[in-house]
Amino acid sequence: MLSHQGHDAHRPFRAQIRIAILVFSLIAAVLLLSEHRVHALSLLPYLLLIACPLLHLLHRHGSHRDKARD
């Protein structure tokens, strides 16, 4: 029983750590994008080209077969 009570006492602390990591990540992302906007925007066409094959690999094609039967 004592181990469960001790474990529950750390939950709010873990939530605060997660919130702190999230806030730090958001601040880092904003700073990186603001400083390296030109580099990030120059990658957009390549990201679109890579997204097409990735969507085909990740998309299940069962819906295409169902439409062909109708």
Residue frames relative to the residue before (quaternion, step in Angstrom):
aa qw qx qy qz dx dy dz
M 1.0000 0.0000 0.0000 0.0000 0.00 0.00 0.00
L 0.6587 0.5334 -0.3203 0.4231 3.54 0.92 -0.85
S 0.6373 0.5355 -0.3449 0.4337 3.56 1.03 -0.69
H 0.6342 0.5249 -0.3356 0.4579 3.61 1.08 -0.65
Q 0.6498 0.5079 -0.3206 0.4658 3.59 0.99 -0.77
G 0.6545 0.5028 -0.3101 0.4718 3.59 1.01 -0.76
H 0.6393 0.5277 -0.3165 0.4613 3.55 1.08 -0.76
D 0.6648 0.5061 -0.3026 0.4587 3.59 0.98 -0.82
A 0.6113 0.5691 -0.3520 0.4226 3.59 1.12 -0.57
H 0.6789 0.4925 -0.2871 0.4627 3.60 1.16 -0.51
R 0.4907 0.6943 -0.4267 0.3084 3.63 1.17 -0.28
P 0.6677 0.4691 -0.3384 0.4687 3.67 0.81 -0.77
F 0.6218 0.5391 -0.3397 0.4553 3.58 1.06 -0.70
R 0.6460 0.5098 -0.3139 0.4735 3.60 1.02 -0.80
A 0.6340 0.5224 -0.3319 0.4636 3.58 1.01 -0.75
Q 0.6473 0.5076 -0.3210 0.4694 3.59 1.00 -0.76
I 0.6297 0.5190 -0.3373 0.4694 3.59 1.03 -0.72
R 0.6542 0.5105 -0.3174 0.4591 3.60 0.93 -0.84
I 0.6477 0.5063 -0.3166 0.4731 3.57 0.98 -0.82
A 0.6528 0.5136 -0.3143 0.4597 3.59 0.97 -0.85
I 0.6487 0.5012 -0.3178 0.4765 3.59 0.98 -0.80
L 0.6435 0.5216 -0.3216 0.4588 3.60 0.98 -0.81
V 0.6669 0.4908 -0.3006 0.4733 3.58 0.90 -0.91
F 0.6456 0.5139 -0.3185 0.4665 3.59 0.94 -0.85
S 0.6561 0.5111 -0.3104 0.4604 3.60 0.95 -0.85
L 0.6559 0.5076 -0.3155 0.4611 3.59 0.96 -0.81
I 0.6487 0.5051 -0.3153 0.4739 3.58 0.98 -0.84
A 0.6543 0.5100 -0.3121 0.4630 3.58 0.95 -0.86
A 0.6503 0.5150 -0.3171 0.4597 3.59 0.98 -0.82
V 0.6567 0.5023 -0.3157 0.4657 3.60 0.93 -0.84
L 0.6726 0.4906 -0.3036 0.4635 3.58 0.90 -0.86
L 0.6580 0.5046 -0.3178 0.4599 3.58 0.94 -0.82
L 0.6869 0.4744 -0.2948 0.4650 3.58 0.89 -0.87
S 0.6603 0.4986 -0.3314 0.4534 3.59 0.98 -0.68
E 0.6987 0.4569 -0.2755 0.4766 3.59 1.02 -0.72
H 0.7965 0.2592 -0.1143 0.5341 3.59 1.02 -0.73
R 0.1452 0.8352 -0.5154 0.1254 3.56 1.07 0.77
V 0.6465 0.5272 -0.3270 0.4440 3.60 0.94 -0.85
H 0.6715 0.4871 -0.3044 0.4681 3.57 0.93 -0.84
A 0.6617 0.5073 -0.3086 0.4577 3.58 0.95 -0.85
L 0.6853 0.4774 -0.2927 0.4657 3.60 0.92 -0.84
S 0.6300 0.5305 -0.3484 0.4475 3.60 1.07 -0.57
L 0.6540 0.5139 -0.3147 0.4573 3.61 1.19 -0.37
L 0.4728 0.7166 -0.4262 0.2851 3.61 1.19 -0.33
P 0.6620 0.4871 -0.3504 0.4491 3.68 0.79 -0.74
Y 0.6586 0.4989 -0.3118 0.4692 3.59 1.01 -0.75
L 0.6270 0.5290 -0.3383 0.4610 3.57 1.06 -0.69
L 0.6336 0.5134 -0.3295 0.4758 3.59 1.06 -0.69
L 0.6567 0.5037 -0.3122 0.4663 3.59 0.99 -0.79
I 0.6667 0.4768 -0.2990 0.4886 3.58 1.04 -0.72
A 0.6143 0.5783 -0.3482 0.4086 3.60 1.05 -0.70
C 0.6148 0.5732 -0.3582 0.4063 3.61 1.00 -0.74
P 0.7149 0.4094 -0.2902 0.4870 3.67 0.67 -0.89
L 0.6267 0.5389 -0.3525 0.4388 3.60 1.01 -0.68
L 0.6469 0.5051 -0.3261 0.4692 3.59 0.98 -0.74
H 0.6437 0.5068 -0.3284 0.4701 3.59 1.04 -0.69
L 0.6622 0.4959 -0.3112 0.4678 3.59 1.03 -0.70
L 0.7445 0.4223 -0.2217 0.4672 3.57 0.95 -0.85
H 0.6174 0.5568 -0.3433 0.4369 3.57 1.19 -0.48
R 0.3562 -0.7172 0.5526 0.2310 3.54 -0.90 0.93
H 0.3265 -0.7874 0.4986 0.1575 3.56 -0.81 1.00
G 0.3478 0.7507 -0.4938 0.2678 3.59 1.18 0.31
S 0.6300 0.5474 -0.3413 0.4324 3.57 1.05 -0.68
H 0.6140 0.5395 -0.3568 0.4524 3.61 1.10 -0.57
R 0.6554 0.5065 -0.3163 0.4624 3.59 0.97 -0.77
D 0.6396 0.5306 -0.3292 0.4483 3.58 1.01 -0.75
K 0.6539 0.5061 -0.3125 0.4675 3.60 1.02 -0.73
A 0.6398 0.5384 -0.3287 0.4391 3.61 1.03 -0.71
R 0.6456 0.5313 -0.3246 0.4422 3.60 1.10 -0.59
D 0.6197 0.5691 -0.3502 0.4118 3.62 1.10 -0.55
